[in-house]
Amino acid sequence: MIEDLQNKKAALELLQSETNEKLNDYRQQVSIIQKQIEDYNKPELTPRQLDDISEAVEDAVGTYNFDDVDMYDIELEMDYDGRVQASTINMNETYALVERIVQKVHSLFKEADAPEETEDA
């Protein structure tokens, strides 16, 4: 009796293991197909174009003035040794940095003529 139960248990564990492997395989296939769906309408860029975009972003960030203290909200706190330290630093004017990056990246392309997209699409 106990031997039968142990055999049934072993068989079910084997089926469970095989099912989990199939489930993981299906999940991986779904993930791959989902990525293909997301990428379907994206324009293709050459490696050189991708490098140009990276360089434009690096240039925009690298030449941005992060030294303007008015751009930050800083919360100070006193530690156990009596030293003052910054507990949080928040950058306020991120719009200017984003705009600078966008301008650099946009300067790499010309805008294509395309029909206006509607909300139905």
N, C-alpha and C positions, 0 to 999 in steps of 0.2 A: 504494500500500500504506500509506504513512505517513498519507496523507489519510484513508483509511478508518478507521484506528486513532484519528485525532484526532476524526473525526466520531462514532465509537462512544463515545469518552471524553466528548465534549460532551453526547451524548444521555444517557449514564449520569449525568453530573453534574446535568443538568436533572431527570431522574427522582429522583435523590437529594434534590435541593432541594425538589421537589414533595412527596416522601414525608416529609421533615422538617417541612414546613409542616403536612401532615395530622397527623403525629404530635403536633406541638405543639398543634394544635387539639383532638385527642382528649384530650390530657393536661389541657388547660384545661377541657373538658367534664366529664371525670372529677372534677376538682377542685371544680367547681361543684356537681355531683351529690353528692359526698362531703360538702360543706358543708351541703347541703340535708338529707342524712340525719342529720348531727350535730345540726342545728337542729330536726329534726322534733318531738321531744318536749319541747323547751324551752318554758317558759311565755313568753308575749309580755308585754313591759313597754312602757308608754307612755314617750315622751320625758321626761315629768315624773318618772316613777318612776325612770328611769335617772339623772336629775339628782339626785334624792333620795339614791340610793345613792352617787353620787359625793360629794355633800356630807357624807354620814355617814362615809365613809372619810376624807375630808379633815379632818373634825372630830375623828375618833378619833386620827389621826396628829398633827394639829396641836396637840392638847391633851395628848399623851403626853409624859412627862418623860424626855427623852433625856439629861439632864444627870447621871444617876446613874452614877458612874464604875464601880461594881461590876458593871454590865451588860456591860462590855466586856473583852475580852482584847486587850492592846496589845503588839505586839513593837516594840521600839526598836532602832535601829541608828545607827552613827556614820557620817556621810558623809565625803567627802574633805576638806572644809573644817573638820572637827572639830566639826560641829554634830550634835546628837542629833535624830533624826527618827523618826517612827512609820513602820515599814515595812508593818505590817498592823494593821488594827483589825477585830475580830470582835465582833458584838453577840451576847451570850449569851442573854438572856431574851426571845427573840422570841415565845415563847408568850403572854406578857402583852399584847404589842402585837396579835398576831393575835386573841386573845380580845376585846380592846377593840373592834377593827374588826368582828368577827363580831357582838358584842352591839349595836353601833350599827346595823348593817345589818338584823339580825333585828328590831330595834325598829320598823322601817318596815313590817313585814308581820305578818299573823297566820297561824298554821300551819293548813293545810287538813287536814280529816279525809281520810285516804287509807288504803286497805288496805295492810297490810305487804307490802313487796316480798320476793319469795323469790329464792333463788339461781338458780332456773330462768329467771328473766326476763332 
